[in-house]
Structure formats: structure tokens, C-alpha cells
Amino acid sequence: MDRARRLVLVSAPTVQDPYNANRPNIDTDPRQPPPLPDLPPVEAPSAGFVVQLFVIPAVVVAVVILVWLLFGKLAGGERDPAEYVQRLRQASGDRKPWRSAFELASLIQNDAKLASDPRLLGELTDLLSDELKTKDNIELKAYLIKTIGAFQTLDATLGDNRKVDPIEPLTMALEPGRDSAIRMEAAASLAKHAARMEAAASLAKHAVRLEGKLDDPRAVAALTQAASGDEPELRQVAAYALGFFGGEAARKALRERLQTDENRYVRYNAAVALGRQGDPAAKETLREMLSTADLDRVIDISSTTEKQNKIEAIELEALQALQSSLSTGFPELVQSLRSEIEGLTQSGLVSIRNQAQSVLKQLQPGS
């Protein structure tokens, strides 16, 4: 009996842990790395940590929402437009009166209701007319002009329902002898209104070719004079603005800048403006603008990145002008520059390739 029990005990199988069967004995094997130390104990977060993690971000979010609601209330038109003008009139004697005008311009740019308010535009037009009679507050004048340019209408009335014309003070601001900042803003604001009217006309069903452009002789005359002045930057903006005005007088002024202006970028702006209208006078300058090799040779910018960005912007402007000429029914200019456009489909810049391909696609019959 004892023998049988011993045999059973000897022959009983042992069960090994499969995960430790081949594991070396790290206590006796010096080649194995030492065991990892125990992890540090986990402690409950302190009150300061909770404040930094949850309370402070919550306060920041609440402040942002409060500011957003405040500006939303202002932009929503709950304040009488006359109050804005009253603040500006009262601020005209301050050291920095332009801040109120800057705030109002920001609100108008982000609120369609304010941007279409005839009463507000009328009061600002009247205020600008008064300010232009003085020689101080250059910043206020500049921001008033910028604000008028942000409107989506030219319908302007005063509190007694009298009509006023926003174009008149804008052309006055372009007069020679005024500060360059004022004249630049005036040219830019005229360009915005003319471009807006052109875009609206192109979307209207009755729009045909060049109809619907802002064809105001006073504005065209003022911009023509500015485009032939001594300041290259002002000439660039004035040439750009003239491109959105209708009439032969504007096209004549642009052709003159294209042929005689010594500044390359003034000529480029004139070519883009004429090119949008399909004018063949722009052909050779547009050809230069579509040539990467020519632009690389004539543009003098030391930074490689800035130079490449400038070339890209010029080529895009030329291509977009040609596409606009197709949209208004003038394919001849695009056809004469087809080889240059096809060359840009191999450009290393994706934006240029896509724009060139889009122009060629629109040029195809039936497109």
C-alpha cells in the first residue's frame, strides 16, 4: 500500500506556468537587466490643480462668450445708427478719434444689416464731408472713408430724409494735396463700390457685357488724375479701381497707364483691368505676366520665397483677368495668349496649374 502511494506521488505530473516556462531566473542570471522599480503612489489632485485644469478655462470661455454676445448685440443693430455718428462727432476733438471709426468699420464689415443701412451711410457721408473741410484728424478721415467703402449700398439719406451722395466726398478725398493715406483709402473705397456693382450686375439676368458698371464721371476723373500723379502706390490703386468703372474715359486712362507708366506694377494693374474687358491693348503686358521666366528676370526681390509668392500672385491675376474676359463674351484675347496659358498648365504651383486649366476649359466651345 505504501509503495503504491509512493508511485502515485512520484508519477503525479507537474503543471508549469506557460508564461514563465522559459523565463530566465533574473536572480541568478547576471546577463539580465535588473527588475523595474515600483510605480509611485497615486495621489488625489489638489484643489489648485483642479482650479487650473477646469475653473480657469471655464472663466476664459465665459469671457469670450460674453464679448461675442456684446459685439453681436452692437452689430445686430440694437443701437441707433445715429449714436455711432454722434460718438464720432464727439470724438473728433480727441487725440485718437479714429478708434470709434475703426470699431464701426469692423462692425459694418461683419453685419449685412448695418452695411445696407441708408441712414447710417448718409450720416457718415455727411460727417466725412464736414471733416474734409478741415486739415486735422487724418486718421479719422481715413477710417471714415474705409467705413463708407465697406457698405453694400450707395443709397444714403439723412435724418430729414434728404438724399446724399457718398461718391462726392470720396472723389473730394482724392484731390491732390491731401494726405497720401486719405487718397489711398478713397481710391480703394471707390474700387470696392465699383467692383460690388459690377459683380451684382453680372449675376443679374439683365446684365449684358459691360452694362451695370459704375460709370461716374466725377470718380473716373478723380481716379485718372490720381493714376497720373507722382506716388507709385497711389497710381497702382487708382489703376486697379479704374478697371471696375465703365465708359470709354476709364479705358482711355488705363491704356495711357499701360503704355507710359514707368512703374511695372501700375502697368500690370492696367493690363489686368483692360484684360478683364477683353481689350487687345493689354495683350503684350499680359504675355509678360504669364511668363514665369520673364517675371523671374524683372522682379527684384531678394527673398526667394517672397519672390515666388509675388510671381504666383501676378500670374493668378493675369489668368483670372482672362477668365473674366471669357465670362463677359470676349474670347479673342484669351485665344491670342493660348500658348502661354498652356505653358502654365505645367507650372510647379498647383494654384497656377488649376487656374490655367480652368481658363482653357472655359475657352472650349460649348463650355
C-alpha positions as a Markdown table, in Angstrom:
| # | Residue | x | y | z |
|---|---|---|---|---|
| 1 | Met | 0.0 | 0.0 | 0.0 |
| 2 | Asp | 2.8 | 2.4 | 0.9 |
| 3 | Arg | 4.6 | 1.5 | -2.3 |
| 4 | Ala | 1.5 | 2.1 | -4.4 |
| 5 | Arg | 1.0 | 5.5 | -2.7 |
| 6 | Arg | 4.7 | 6.4 | -3.3 |
| 7 | Leu | 4.3 | 5.5 | -7.0 |
| 8 | Val | 1.3 | 7.7 | -7.4 |
| 9 | Leu | 3.1 | 10.5 | -5.7 |
| 10 | Val | 6.2 | 10.1 | -7.8 |
| 11 | Ser | 4.3 | 9.8 | -11.1 |
| 12 | Ala | 2.0 | 12.8 | -10.5 |
| 13 | Pro | 2.5 | 15.3 | -13.3 |
| 14 | Thr | 3.6 | 18.9 | -12.5 |
| 15 | Val | 1.9 | 21.8 | -14.2 |
| 16 | Gln | 4.2 | 24.6 | -15.4 |
| 17 | Asp | 3.1 | 28.2 | -15.9 |
| 18 | Pro | 3.2 | 28.7 | -19.7 |
| 19 | Tyr | 4.2 | 32.3 | -19.3 |
| 20 | Asn | 7.1 | 31.6 | -17.0 |
| 21 | Ala | 8.2 | 28.2 | -18.5 |
| 22 | Asn | 11.1 | 29.7 | -20.4 |
| 23 | Arg | 11.6 | 32.8 | -18.3 |
| 24 | Pro | 15.2 | 33.1 | -17.1 |
| 25 | Asn | 16.0 | 33.4 | -13.4 |
| 26 | Ile | 16.9 | 37.0 | -13.1 |
| 27 | Asp | 18.1 | 36.5 | -9.6 |
| 28 | Thr | 20.9 | 34.1 | -10.7 |
| 29 | Asp | 21.5 | 35.3 | -14.3 |
| 30 | Pro | 23.8 | 38.4 | -14.3 |
| 31 | Arg | 23.1 | 39.0 | -18.0 |
| 32 | Gln | 19.5 | 40.0 | -17.4 |
| 33 | Pro | 18.6 | 43.7 | -16.6 |
| 34 | Pro | 17.5 | 44.5 | -13.0 |
| 35 | Pro | 13.8 | 44.5 | -12.2 |
| 36 | Leu | 11.8 | 47.7 | -12.7 |
| 37 | Pro | 11.2 | 49.8 | -9.6 |
| 38 | Asp | 7.7 | 50.0 | -8.3 |
| 39 | Leu | 5.4 | 52.8 | -9.6 |
| 40 | Pro | 5.0 | 55.9 | -7.4 |
| 41 | Pro | 1.8 | 56.0 | -5.4 |
| 42 | Val | -1.2 | 57.8 | -7.0 |
| 43 | Glu | -2.3 | 60.9 | -5.1 |
| 44 | Ala | -5.6 | 62.7 | -5.3 |
| 45 | Pro | -5.4 | 66.0 | -7.3 |
| 46 | Ser | -5.0 | 69.1 | -5.2 |
| 47 | Ala | -7.5 | 72.0 | -5.2 |
| 48 | Gly | -5.1 | 74.2 | -7.1 |
| 49 | Phe | -4.7 | 71.7 | -9.8 |
| 50 | Val | -8.4 | 71.4 | -10.2 |
| 51 | Val | -8.7 | 75.2 | -10.5 |
| 52 | Gln | -6.0 | 75.4 | -13.2 |
| 53 | Leu | -7.5 | 72.5 | -15.1 |
| 54 | Phe | -11.2 | 73.3 | -15.0 |
| 55 | Val | -12.1 | 76.6 | -13.4 |
| 56 | Ile | -9.7 | 78.9 | -15.2 |
| 57 | Pro | -10.5 | 77.6 | -18.7 |
| 58 | Ala | -14.2 | 77.9 | -17.9 |
| 59 | Val | -13.8 | 81.5 | -16.9 |
| 60 | Val | -11.9 | 82.2 | -20.2 |
| 61 | Val | -14.6 | 80.6 | -22.3 |
| 62 | Ala | -17.3 | 82.6 | -20.4 |
| 63 | Val | -15.4 | 85.9 | -21.1 |
| 64 | Val | -15.1 | 85.0 | -24.8 |
| 65 | Ile | -18.8 | 84.2 | -25.0 |
| 66 | Leu | -19.7 | 87.5 | -23.2 |
| 67 | Val | -17.6 | 89.6 | -25.6 |
| 68 | Trp | -19.1 | 87.7 | -28.6 |
| 69 | Leu | -22.6 | 88.4 | -27.3 |
| 70 | Leu | -21.7 | 92.1 | -26.7 |
| 71 | Phe | -20.4 | 92.6 | -30.2 |
| 72 | Gly | -23.4 | 90.6 | -31.5 |
| 73 | Lys | -25.7 | 93.0 | -29.8 |
| 74 | Leu | -23.9 | 96.0 | -31.2 |
| 75 | Ala | -23.7 | 94.6 | -34.7 |
| 76 | Gly | -27.3 | 93.4 | -34.5 |
| 77 | Gly | -28.5 | 97.0 | -34.9 |
| 78 | Glu | -29.9 | 97.5 | -31.4 |
| 79 | Arg | -28.0 | 100.7 | -31.2 |
| 80 | Asp | -29.4 | 103.6 | -33.2 |
| 81 | Pro | -27.0 | 104.3 | -36.2 |
| 82 | Ala | -27.2 | 107.9 | -35.3 |
| 83 | Glu | -25.5 | 107.1 | -32.0 |
| 84 | Tyr | -22.4 | 105.8 | -33.8 |
| 85 | Val | -22.2 | 109.1 | -35.8 |
| 86 | Gln | -22.7 | 111.1 | -32.6 |
| 87 | Arg | -19.8 | 109.2 | -30.9 |
| 88 | Leu | -17.6 | 110.0 | -33.9 |
| 89 | Arg | -18.6 | 113.7 | -33.9 |
| 90 | Gln | -17.9 | 113.9 | -30.2 |
| 91 | Ala | -14.6 | 112.1 | -30.7 |
| 92 | Ser | -13.4 | 114.4 | -33.4 |
| 93 | Gly | -11.6 | 116.5 | -30.8 |
| 94 | Asp | -9.9 | 113.6 | -29.1 |
| 95 | Arg | -6.3 | 112.6 | -29.6 |
| 96 | Lys | -7.3 | 109.3 | -31.1 |
| 97 | Pro | -10.7 | 109.8 | -32.7 |
| 98 | Trp | -10.1 | 107.1 | -35.3 |
| 99 | Arg | -10.8 | 104.3 | -32.8 |
| 100 | Ser | -14.5 | 104.8 | -32.9 |
| 101 | Ala | -14.4 | 104.8 | -36.7 |
| 102 | Phe | -12.3 | 101.6 | -36.7 |
| 103 | Glu | -14.8 | 99.9 | -34.4 |
| 104 | Leu | -17.7 | 100.9 | -36.6 |
| 105 | Ala | -15.9 | 99.8 | -39.8 |
| 106 | Ser | -15.3 | 96.4 | -38.2 |
| 107 | Leu | -19.0 | 96.0 | -37.3 |
| 108 | Ile | -20.2 | 97.0 | -40.7 |
| 109 | Gln | -17.9 | 94.5 | -42.4 |
| 110 | Asn | -19.4 | 91.7 | -40.4 |
| 111 | Asp | -23.1 | 92.7 | -40.4 |
| 112 | Ala | -25.2 | 92.9 | -43.5 |
| 113 | Lys | -27.9 | 94.9 | -41.9 |
| 114 | Leu | -25.6 | 97.7 | -40.9 |
| 115 | Ala | -23.8 | 97.5 | -44.3 |
| 116 | Ser | -27.1 | 98.2 | -46.1 |
| 117 | Asp | -28.4 | 100.9 | -43.7 |
| 118 | Pro | -29.1 | 104.1 | -45.8 |
| 119 | Arg | -29.4 | 106.3 | -42.7 |
| 120 | Leu | -26.1 | 105.2 | -41.3 |
| 121 | Leu | -24.4 | 105.7 | -44.6 |
| 122 | Gly | -26.0 | 109.1 | -45.0 |
| 123 | Glu | -24.8 | 110.3 | -41.6 |
| 124 | Leu | -21.3 | 109.0 | -42.2 |
| 125 | Thr | -21.2 | 110.7 | -45.7 |
| 126 | Asp | -22.3 | 114.0 | -44.1 |
| 127 | Leu | -19.6 | 113.6 | -41.4 |
| 128 | Leu | -16.9 | 112.9 | -43.9 |
| 129 | Ser | -17.9 | 115.9 | -46.0 |
| 130 | Asp | -17.5 | 118.1 | -42.9 |
| 131 | Glu | -14.2 | 116.5 | -41.9 |
| 132 | Leu | -12.7 | 117.0 | -45.3 |
| 133 | Lys | -13.1 | 120.8 | -44.8 |
| 134 | Thr | -10.5 | 120.6 | -42.0 |
| 135 | Lys | -6.9 | 119.7 | -42.1 |
| 136 | Asp | -6.6 | 117.7 | -38.9 |
| 137 | Asn | -7.7 | 114.2 | -37.8 |
| 138 | Ile | -6.1 | 112.4 | -40.8 |
| 139 | Glu | -6.7 | 109.0 | -39.1 |
| 140 | Leu | -10.4 | 109.8 | -38.6 |
| 141 | Lys | -10.8 | 110.8 | -42.2 |
| 142 | Ala | -9.1 | 107.6 | -43.4 |
| 143 | Tyr | -11.3 | 105.4 | -41.3 |
| 144 | Leu | -14.4 | 107.2 | -42.3 |
| 145 | Ile | -13.5 | 106.6 | -45.9 |
| 146 | Lys | -12.8 | 102.9 | -45.2 |
| 147 | Thr | -16.1 | 102.6 | -43.4 |
| 148 | Ile | -18.0 | 104.1 | -46.4 |
| 149 | Gly | -16.3 | 101.7 | -48.7 |
| 150 | Ala | -17.5 | 98.7 | -46.5 |
| 151 | Phe | -21.2 | 99.5 | -47.3 |
| 152 | Gln | -23.1 | 97.3 | -49.7 |
| 153 | Thr | -25.2 | 100.2 | -51.0 |
| 154 | Leu | -24.8 | 103.7 | -52.3 |
| 155 | Asp | -28.3 | 104.7 | -51.2 |
| 156 | Ala | -27.7 | 107.3 | -48.4 |
| 157 | Thr | -30.2 | 109.5 | -46.6 |
| 158 | Leu | -30.0 | 111.9 | -43.6 |
| 159 | Gly | -32.3 | 112.1 | -40.7 |
| 160 | Asp | -34.6 | 114.6 | -42.5 |
| 161 | Asn | -34.8 | 112.1 | -45.4 |
| 162 | Arg | -32.6 | 114.2 | -47.7 |
| 163 | Lys | -30.6 | 112.2 | -50.1 |
| 164 | Val | -26.8 | 112.4 | -50.1 |
| 165 | Asp | -24.2 | 111.0 | -52.5 |
| 166 | Pro | -21.3 | 109.0 | -51.0 |
| 167 | Ile | -19.3 | 109.2 | -54.2 |
| 168 | Glu | -18.9 | 113.0 | -53.8 |
| 169 | Pro | -16.8 | 113.1 | -50.7 |
| 170 | Leu | -14.8 | 110.1 | -51.9 |
| 171 | Thr | -13.8 | 112.0 | -55.0 |
| 172 | Met | -13.1 | 115.0 | -52.9 |
| 173 | Ala | -10.7 | 112.9 | -50.8 |
| 174 | Leu | -8.8 | 112.0 | -53.9 |
| 175 | Glu | -7.9 | 115.7 | -54.6 |
| 176 | Pro | -4.2 | 116.5 | -55.0 |
| 177 | Gly | -2.6 | 118.0 | -51.9 |
| 178 | Arg | -4.4 | 115.7 | -49.4 |
| 179 | Asp | -2.6 | 113.2 | -47.3 |
| 180 | Ser | -1.5 | 110.0 | -49.1 |
| 181 | Ala | -3.3 | 107.8 | -46.6 |
| 182 | Ile | -6.6 | 109.6 | -47.3 |
| 183 | Arg | -6.2 | 109.4 | -51.1 |
| 184 | Met | -5.2 | 105.7 | -51.0 |
| 185 | Glu | -8.3 | 104.9 | -48.9 |
| 186 | Ala | -10.5 | 106.9 | -51.2 |
| 187 | Ala | -9.3 | 105.1 | -54.3 |
| 188 | Ala | -9.7 | 101.7 | -52.5 |
| 189 | Ser | -13.3 | 102.5 | -51.4 |
| 190 | Leu | -14.3 | 103.6 | -54.9 |
| 191 | Ala | -12.9 | 100.4 | -56.2 |
| 192 | Lys | -14.9 | 98.4 | -53.7 |
| 193 | His | -18.2 | 100.0 | -54.7 |
| 194 | Ala | -17.5 | 99.7 | -58.4 |
| 195 | Ala | -16.5 | 96.1 | -58.0 |
| 196 | Arg | -19.6 | 95.3 | -56.0 |
| 197 | Met | -21.9 | 96.9 | -58.6 |
| 198 | Glu | -20.1 | 95.0 | -61.4 |
| 199 | Ala | -20.5 | 91.7 | -59.5 |
| 200 | Ala | -24.1 | 92.4 | -58.8 |
| 201 | Ala | -24.7 | 93.2 | -62.5 |
| 202 | Ser | -23.0 | 90.1 | -63.7 |
| 203 | Leu | -25.3 | 88.0 | -61.5 |
| 204 | Ala | -28.5 | 89.8 | -62.7 |
| 205 | Lys | -30.4 | 88.3 | -65.6 |
| 206 | His | -30.5 | 91.5 | -67.5 |
| 207 | Ala | -26.7 | 92.1 | -67.2 |
| 208 | Val | -25.1 | 92.2 | -70.7 |
| 209 | Arg | -21.4 | 92.5 | -71.2 |
| 210 | Leu | -20.2 | 95.8 | -69.6 |
| 211 | Glu | -23.7 | 97.1 | -68.5 |
| 212 | Gly | -24.1 | 97.7 | -64.8 |
| 213 | Lys | -20.7 | 99.2 | -64.1 |
| 214 | Leu | -20.4 | 102.2 | -62.0 |
| 215 | Asp | -19.9 | 104.9 | -64.7 |
| 216 | Asp | -19.5 | 108.1 | -62.6 |
| 217 | Pro | -17.6 | 110.9 | -64.4 |
| 218 | Arg | -16.5 | 112.5 | -61.2 |
| 219 | Ala | -15.0 | 109.3 | -59.8 |
| 220 | Val | -13.3 | 108.5 | -63.2 |
| 221 | Ala | -11.8 | 111.9 | -63.4 |
| 222 | Ala | -10.5 | 111.8 | -59.8 |
| 223 | Leu | -9.0 | 108.4 | -60.3 |
| 224 | Thr | -7.5 | 109.3 | -63.7 |
| 225 | Gln | -5.8 | 112.3 | -62.0 |
| 226 | Ala | -4.5 | 110.1 | -59.2 |
| 227 | Ala | -3.3 | 107.5 | -61.6 |
| 228 | Ser | -1.0 | 110.0 | -63.3 |
| 229 | Gly | 0.4 | 111.5 | -60.1 |
| 230 | Asp | 3.8 | 111.2 | -58.5 |
| 231 | Glu | 3.1 | 108.4 | -56.0 |
| 232 | Pro | 3.6 | 104.9 | -57.4 |
| 233 | Glu | 1.5 | 103.2 | -54.8 |
| 234 | Leu | -1.4 | 105.6 | -55.4 |
| 235 | Arg | -1.1 | 105.1 | -59.1 |
| 236 | Gln | -1.3 | 101.3 | -58.6 |
| 237 | Val | -4.5 | 101.5 | -56.6 |
| 238 | Ala | -6.1 | 104.1 | -58.9 |
| 239 | Ala | -5.4 | 101.9 | -62.0 |
| 240 | Tyr | -6.9 | 98.9 | -60.2 |
| 241 | Ala | -10.0 | 100.9 | -59.3 |
| 242 | Leu | -10.5 | 102.3 | -62.8 |
| 243 | Gly | -10.8 | 98.7 | -64.1 |
| 244 | Phe | -14.2 | 98.4 | -62.4 |
| 245 | Phe | -15.6 | 101.6 | -63.9 |
| 246 | Gly | -17.5 | 101.6 | -67.2 |
| 247 | Gly | -17.1 | 104.1 | -70.0 |
| 248 | Glu | -14.5 | 105.0 | -72.6 |
| 249 | Ala | -12.9 | 107.6 | -70.3 |
| 250 | Ala | -11.8 | 104.9 | -67.8 |
| 251 | Arg | -10.5 | 102.6 | -70.6 |
| 252 | Lys | -8.6 | 105.6 | -72.1 |
| 253 | Ala | -6.9 | 106.3 | -68.8 |
| 254 | Leu | -6.0 | 102.7 | -68.4 |
| 255 | Arg | -4.4 | 102.5 | -71.8 |
| 256 | Glu | -2.4 | 105.5 | -71.1 |
| 257 | Arg | -1.0 | 104.0 | -67.9 |
| 258 | Leu | -0.3 | 100.8 | -69.7 |
| 259 | Gln | 1.7 | 102.5 | -72.4 |
| 260 | Thr | 3.5 | 105.2 | -70.5 |
| 261 | Asp | 3.8 | 104.4 | -66.8 |
| 262 | Glu | 7.4 | 103.7 | -65.6 |
| 263 | Asn | 6.2 | 101.5 | -62.7 |
| 264 | Arg | 5.8 | 97.9 | -63.6 |
| 265 | Tyr | 3.0 | 97.2 | -61.2 |
| 266 | Val | 1.0 | 100.1 | -62.4 |
| 267 | Arg | 1.2 | 98.7 | -65.9 |
| 268 | Tyr | 0.3 | 95.2 | -64.6 |
| 269 | Asn | -2.8 | 96.6 | -62.8 |
| 270 | Ala | -3.8 | 98.5 | -66.0 |
| 271 | Ala | -3.3 | 95.3 | -68.1 |
| 272 | Val | -5.4 | 93.3 | -65.7 |
| 273 | Ala | -8.2 | 95.9 | -65.8 |
| 274 | Leu | -8.2 | 96.0 | -69.6 |
| 275 | Gly | -7.8 | 92.3 | -69.9 |
| 276 | Arg | -10.9 | 91.7 | -67.9 |
| 277 | Gln | -12.7 | 93.7 | -70.6 |
| 278 | Gly | -11.0 | 91.8 | -73.4 |
| 279 | Asp | -9.1 | 94.9 | -74.6 |
| 280 | Pro | -6.4 | 93.8 | -77.0 |
| 281 | Ala | -4.2 | 96.6 | -75.8 |
| 282 | Ala | -3.4 | 94.5 | -72.8 |
| 283 | Lys | -2.0 | 91.6 | -74.8 |
| 284 | Glu | 1.7 | 92.1 | -74.6 |
| 285 | Thr | 1.8 | 93.1 | -70.9 |
| 286 | Leu | -0.4 | 90.1 | -70.1 |
| 287 | Arg | 2.0 | 87.9 | -72.0 |
| 288 | Glu | 4.8 | 89.1 | -69.8 |
| 289 | Met | 2.7 | 88.4 | -66.7 |
| 290 | Leu | 2.1 | 84.8 | -67.9 |
| 291 | Ser | 5.8 | 84.1 | -68.3 |
| 292 | Thr | 7.5 | 82.7 | -65.2 |
| 293 | Ala | 10.9 | 83.2 | -66.8 |
| 294 | Asp | 10.2 | 86.9 | -67.6 |
| 295 | Leu | 8.8 | 87.6 | -64.2 |
| 296 | Asp | 11.8 | 85.9 | -62.5 |
| 297 | Arg | 14.1 | 88.2 | -64.5 |
| 298 | Val | 12.3 | 91.5 | -63.9 |
| 299 | Ile | 11.1 | 91.2 | -60.3 |
| 300 | Asp | 13.8 | 92.4 | -57.9 |
| 301 | Ile | 13.1 | 90.8 | -54.6 |
| 302 | Ser | 15.9 | 89.3 | -52.5 |
| 303 | Ser | 13.9 | 86.7 | -50.6 |
| 304 | Thr | 13.3 | 83.6 | -52.7 |
| 305 | Thr | 10.0 | 82.8 | -51.0 |
| 306 | Glu | 8.7 | 86.4 | -51.3 |
| 307 | Lys | 9.7 | 86.5 | -55.0 |
| 308 | Gln | 7.9 | 83.2 | -55.7 |
| 309 | Asn | 4.8 | 84.4 | -53.9 |
| 310 | Lys | 4.9 | 87.6 | -56.0 |
| 311 | Ile | 5.2 | 85.7 | -59.3 |
| 312 | Glu | 2.4 | 83.4 | -58.3 |
| 313 | Ala | 0.1 | 86.4 | -57.4 |
| 314 | Ile | 0.9 | 88.1 | -60.8 |
| 315 | Glu | 0.2 | 85.0 | -62.8 |
| 316 | Leu | -3.0 | 84.4 | -61.0 |
| 317 | Glu | -4.2 | 87.9 | -61.6 |
| 318 | Ala | -3.5 | 87.6 | -65.3 |
| 319 | Leu | -5.3 | 84.3 | -65.6 |
| 320 | Gln | -8.3 | 85.5 | -63.6 |
| 321 | Ala | -8.5 | 88.6 | -65.8 |
| 322 | Leu | -8.5 | 86.4 | -68.9 |
| 323 | Gln | -11.2 | 84.2 | -67.4 |
| 324 | Ser | -13.3 | 87.3 | -66.7 |
| 325 | Ser | -13.0 | 88.3 | -70.3 |
| 326 | Leu | -14.4 | 85.0 | -71.3 |
| 327 | Ser | -17.3 | 85.4 | -68.9 |
| 328 | Thr | -18.2 | 88.8 | -70.5 |
| 329 | Gly | -18.0 | 87.4 | -74.0 |
| 330 | Phe | -14.5 | 88.4 | -75.3 |
| 331 | Pro | -12.6 | 85.2 | -76.2 |
| 332 | Glu | -10.3 | 86.7 | -78.7 |
| 333 | Leu | -7.7 | 88.0 | -76.2 |
| 334 | Val | -7.6 | 84.6 | -74.5 |
| 335 | Gln | -7.1 | 82.8 | -77.8 |
| 336 | Ser | -4.2 | 85.0 | -78.7 |
| 337 | Leu | -2.5 | 84.0 | -75.4 |
| 338 | Arg | -3.4 | 80.3 | -75.5 |
| 339 | Ser | 0.2 | 79.1 | -75.8 |
| 340 | Glu | 1.3 | 81.0 | -72.7 |
| 341 | Ile | -1.7 | 79.6 | -70.8 |
| 342 | Glu | -1.0 | 76.1 | -71.9 |
| 343 | Gly | 2.6 | 76.5 | -70.7 |
| 344 | Leu | 1.3 | 77.4 | -67.2 |
| 345 | Thr | -0.6 | 74.1 | -67.0 |
| 346 | Gln | 2.9 | 72.6 | -66.4 |
| 347 | Ser | 3.7 | 75.0 | -63.6 |
| 348 | Gly | 5.2 | 73.7 | -60.4 |
| 349 | Leu | 2.5 | 75.6 | -58.5 |
| 350 | Val | -0.8 | 73.8 | -58.0 |
| 351 | Ser | -2.8 | 77.1 | -58.0 |
| 352 | Ile | -1.4 | 78.2 | -61.3 |
| 353 | Arg | -1.9 | 74.8 | -62.9 |
| 354 | Asn | -5.5 | 74.7 | -61.8 |
| 355 | Gln | -6.3 | 78.2 | -62.9 |
| 356 | Ala | -4.7 | 77.8 | -66.3 |
| 357 | Gln | -6.6 | 74.5 | -66.9 |
| 358 | Ser | -9.8 | 76.3 | -65.8 |
| 359 | Val | -9.3 | 79.0 | -68.4 |
| 360 | Leu | -8.6 | 76.6 | -71.2 |
| 361 | Lys | -11.6 | 74.5 | -70.3 |
| 362 | Gln | -13.8 | 77.6 | -70.4 |
| 363 | Leu | -12.3 | 78.5 | -73.8 |
| 364 | Gln | -13.5 | 75.3 | -75.3 |
| 365 | Pro | -16.7 | 75.5 | -77.5 |
| 366 | Gly | -19.9 | 74.8 | -75.6 |
| 367 | Ser | -18.4 | 75.4 | -72.2 |
